């Protein structure tokens, strides 16, 4: 059995990797989004400035994508089960997990794994295992 190559996903992943590499090489910073968000609230003007601009770039890219021809998938299967209360609860749980794990999926899964950090490898295996169990329970039990 053969599978078509998802070129858009491959290209997107390469762009994310290149952006993380550029931030590390040019600024000596890890592109962990949870750390960038929390640091954007810093009283240190220089820290808050670059983090704010990074976040502005992320949000701007998402807003501009439809205007240059990209569309998000319209997955109506999630809509009936995702209530605002579930979204808020999920966000809180992700935030708590991010604090407990000393980083998020982007910090550990992309940047940390790319640097072969043992702590990030363990963290990534942990949150991916939890995600697999959560999906299994949600779909089958």
C-alpha positions as CSV (number, residue, x, y, z in Angstrom):
1,X,0.0,0.0,0.0
2,X,1.4,3.4,-0.9
3,X,0.5,6.8,0.6
4,X,0.6,10.1,-1.2
5,X,3.2,12.5,0.1
6,X,1.4,15.4,2.0
7,X,3.6,18.1,0.4
8,X,1.8,20.9,2.2
9,X,2.5,19.3,5.6
10,X,6.1,18.6,4.6
11,X,6.6,22.2,3.5
12,X,4.9,23.6,6.6
13,X,7.0,21.4,8.9
14,X,10.1,22.6,7.2
15,X,9.1,26.2,7.7
16,X,8.4,25.6,11.4
17,X,11.8,24.0,11.7
18,X,13.5,26.8,9.8
19,X,11.8,29.4,12.0
20,X,12.9,27.6,15.2
21,X,16.5,27.2,13.9
22,X,16.6,30.9,12.9
23,X,15.4,32.0,16.3
24,X,18.0,29.9,18.0
25,X,20.8,30.8,15.7
26,X,20.1,34.5,15.5
27,X,18.8,35.2,19.0
28,X,19.9,32.3,21.1
29,X,16.3,31.7,22.0
30,X,14.1,28.5,22.0
31,X,10.8,28.8,20.2
32,X,8.7,27.4,23.0
33,X,5.4,29.2,22.6
34,X,4.3,28.9,26.3
35,X,7.6,30.5,27.4
36,X,7.3,33.2,24.8
37,X,3.7,34.0,25.9
38,X,4.6,34.1,29.6
39,X,7.7,36.2,28.8
40,X,5.7,38.7,26.8
41,X,4.2,39.8,30.0
42,X,7.7,40.6,31.4
43,X,8.6,43.9,32.9
44,X,11.8,43.8,30.9
45,X,11.1,45.9,27.9
46,X,13.6,44.1,25.6
47,X,12.2,40.6,26.5
48,X,8.6,41.7,26.1
49,X,9.3,43.4,22.8
50,X,10.8,40.5,20.9
51,X,8.2,38.1,22.4
52,X,5.3,40.4,21.5
53,X,6.6,40.8,17.9
54,X,7.0,37.0,17.6
55,X,3.4,36.4,18.8
56,X,2.1,39.2,16.6
57,X,3.8,37.5,13.6
58,X,2.2,34.2,14.5
59,X,-1.3,35.7,14.8
60,X,-0.8,37.9,11.7
61,X,0.2,34.9,9.6
62,X,-3.0,33.0,10.6
63,X,-5.1,36.0,9.7
64,X,-3.4,36.7,6.4
65,X,-3.4,33.1,5.1
66,X,-6.9,33.1,3.6
67,X,-6.2,36.3,1.7
68,X,-3.3,34.6,-0.1
69,X,-5.1,31.5,-1.0
70,X,-4.7,29.1,1.9
71,X,-7.8,27.6,3.6
72,X,-8.1,25.8,6.9
73,X,-9.8,22.4,6.8
74,X,-13.5,22.5,7.7
75,X,-13.8,19.6,10.1
76,X,-17.4,19.6,11.1
77,X,-17.0,16.4,13.1
78,X,-15.5,18.3,16.0
79,X,-18.0,21.1,16.1
80,X,-20.9,19.3,17.9
81,X,-18.6,18.0,20.7
82,X,-16.5,21.1,21.3
83,X,-18.4,23.4,23.6
84,X,-17.0,26.7,25.0
85,X,-16.8,25.0,28.4
86,X,-14.8,22.1,27.0
87,X,-12.5,24.5,25.2
88,X,-11.8,26.5,28.3
89,X,-11.2,23.4,30.4
90,X,-8.9,22.0,27.7
91,X,-6.9,25.3,27.7
92,X,-6.6,25.3,31.4
93,X,-5.4,21.7,31.5
94,X,-2.8,22.5,28.7
95,X,-1.6,25.5,30.7
96,X,-1.2,23.4,33.9
97,X,0.6,20.7,31.9
98,X,2.9,23.2,30.3
99,X,3.9,24.5,33.7
100,X,4.4,21.1,35.2
101,X,6.4,19.9,32.2
102,X,8.6,23.0,32.1
103,X,7.6,23.7,28.5
104,X,5.1,23.0,25.7
105,X,4.9,20.8,22.6
106,X,6.8,23.4,20.5
107,X,9.6,23.9,23.1
108,X,10.1,20.2,23.9
109,X,8.8,18.5,20.8
110,X,10.3,20.7,18.1
111,X,13.2,22.5,19.6
112,X,14.3,20.2,22.4
113,X,14.1,17.0,20.4
114,X,16.0,18.7,17.6
115,X,18.8,19.5,20.1
116,X,18.6,15.9,21.4
117,X,17.7,17.1,24.9
118,X,17.0,14.0,27.1
119,X,14.5,16.1,29.2
120,X,12.6,17.0,26.0
121,X,12.6,13.5,24.7
122,X,11.0,12.3,28.0
123,X,8.6,15.2,28.0
124,X,7.6,14.5,24.4
125,X,7.1,10.8,25.0
126,X,5.0,11.6,28.1
127,X,2.6,14.1,26.5
128,X,2.3,12.0,23.3
129,X,1.4,8.9,25.3
130,X,-1.1,10.9,27.3
131,X,-2.6,12.2,24.0
132,X,-2.9,8.7,22.6
133,X,-4.7,7.5,25.7
134,X,-7.0,10.5,25.7
135,X,-8.0,9.9,22.1
136,X,-8.5,6.2,22.7
137,X,-10.7,6.8,25.7
138,X,-12.7,9.6,24.0
139,X,-13.4,7.5,20.9
140,X,-13.8,4.0,22.3
141,X,-15.1,4.2,25.9
